[in-house]
Amino acid sequence: MNKIFGFFKECGVELRKVEWPSRDDVVSSVKVVIVSTVIIAVVLGALDLLFTTGMRIVF
């Protein structure tokens, strides 16, 4: 049991050393992820439409 308690105590010590991002940094990162996801989804959707149309014309 001492090893388990020691492990969690060390985890707590390490987590206090972490420099957590500010709220503005997190919001900015989330915006980048959402915009990137939407752009990639639009590009993949357009490619899918293009290939589907191409296959229908060929076959």
C-alpha positions as CSV (number, residue, x, y, z in Angstrom):
1,M,0.0,0.0,0.0
2,N,2.9,2.4,0.7
3,K,4.0,2.1,-2.9
4,I,0.6,3.1,-4.2
5,F,0.3,6.1,-1.9
6,G,3.9,7.1,-2.8
7,F,3.0,6.9,-6.4
8,F,0.0,9.2,-6.1
9,K,2.0,11.6,-3.9
10,E,4.7,11.8,-6.6
11,C,2.1,12.4,-9.2
12,G,0.8,15.3,-7.3
13,V,4.2,16.8,-6.9
14,E,4.9,16.5,-10.6
15,L,1.5,18.0,-11.5
16,R,2.3,21.1,-9.4
17,K,5.4,21.6,-11.6
18,V,3.4,21.7,-14.8
19,E,2.9,25.1,-16.4
20,W,-0.7,25.0,-17.4
21,P,-1.9,27.0,-20.5
22,S,-3.9,30.1,-20.0
23,R,-7.6,30.2,-20.9
24,D,-6.8,32.4,-24.0
25,D,-4.2,29.8,-25.2
26,V,-6.8,27.0,-24.8
27,V,-9.5,29.0,-26.6
28,S,-7.1,29.9,-29.4
29,S,-6.0,26.3,-29.8
30,V,-9.6,25.1,-29.9
31,K,-10.4,27.6,-32.7
32,V,-7.5,26.4,-34.7
33,V,-8.6,22.7,-34.3
34,I,-12.2,23.5,-35.3
35,V,-11.2,25.5,-38.3
36,S,-8.7,22.9,-39.5
37,T,-11.3,20.2,-39.0
38,V,-13.9,22.0,-41.1
39,I,-11.5,22.8,-43.9
40,I,-10.3,19.2,-44.1
41,A,-13.9,17.9,-44.0
42,V,-14.8,20.2,-46.9
43,V,-11.8,19.2,-49.0
44,L,-12.5,15.5,-48.3
45,G,-16.2,15.9,-49.1
46,A,-15.3,17.7,-52.4
47,L,-12.9,14.9,-53.3
48,D,-15.5,12.3,-52.5
49,L,-18.0,14.0,-54.7
50,L,-15.5,14.4,-57.5
51,F,-14.5,10.7,-57.4
52,T,-18.1,9.5,-57.1
53,T,-19.2,11.6,-60.1
54,G,-16.2,10.3,-62.0
55,M,-17.0,6.7,-61.2
56,R,-20.6,7.2,-62.3
57,I,-19.5,8.7,-65.6
58,V,-17.0,5.8,-66.3
59,F,-19.3,3.0,-65.2
